[in-house]
Amino acid sequence: MLKNLLARLGLTPPEHPLFAANHLYFRGLDQNRPLADYDFVVFDTELTGLNRRRDEIVSIGAVRISNLQIRVGDSFYAHVKPARSLPKDSTLIHRITPQQLKEAPALARVLPGFISYCGHSLLVGHYVGLDTAFLNRACRQYYGSPLFNPCLDTMILAQSYTEMQWSQYHDRFRMDISYNLAALGKQYGLPEFTHHNAYEDALQTAYLFLYLVKKMHTMGITTLKDLYNAGRGWRRLF
């Protein structure tokens, strides 16, 4: 327990090789480079519900962004068999059926591939704290350590972009704006994808992220540190 506590506090690197290299890499991350210099993994999960202690991941989807472009064909998608029966209410939302999950691998088998896919990339998600809470619960369970990849939340970035528009009088401030992923996609005229599908939501989030980054670039947000200071979306995944 002491080793795990020290690792979570960042006092010693975790022993598992999936985490040790990333721990050291991100401790020395230079935030002052242009955003195009960084690789991002944009991801989403589908869940059995929203209870962070009881509910489980049933799918993970992700796409990679390099040089501020989506890398077509470089993606990750997997169904995950939960330990408990799939609630009917969750099936109505994400349309994943018990039959689809019957032969799916357990999270313990899916997680190493996803962690390797993320590598040294920064993570991006929409309301990302929910997804990382479930991922880190599993990482602690199987490896005794959370993910060390920092992440950005497109919901927070969208809120910051709206405030920047208002402060610079580029648009009249709207009190009724929705920060739902689908609503933001429509508002900004982005390609539309199937909602509540982990892979397609990851694609939707990737388009939103690139849109926001490019718009904010015209407002002087050019480095990773600039983006952090503008949106306060930088999150260490504890």
ABEGO torsion letter per residue (X at the ends): XAAAAAAAAGABBBABAAAAAAAAAAAABBAABBAAABBBBBBBBBBAEABAAABBBABBBBBBBBGGBBBBGBBBBBBBBBABBBBAAAAAAAGBBAAAAAABBBAAAAAAAAAAAAEABBBBBBGAAAAAAAAAAAAAAAAGBBBABBBBBAAAAAAAAAAAAAAAGABBBBAABBABAAAAAAAAGBBBBBBGBAAAAAAAAAAAAAAAAAAAAAAGBABAAAAAAAAGABBBBX
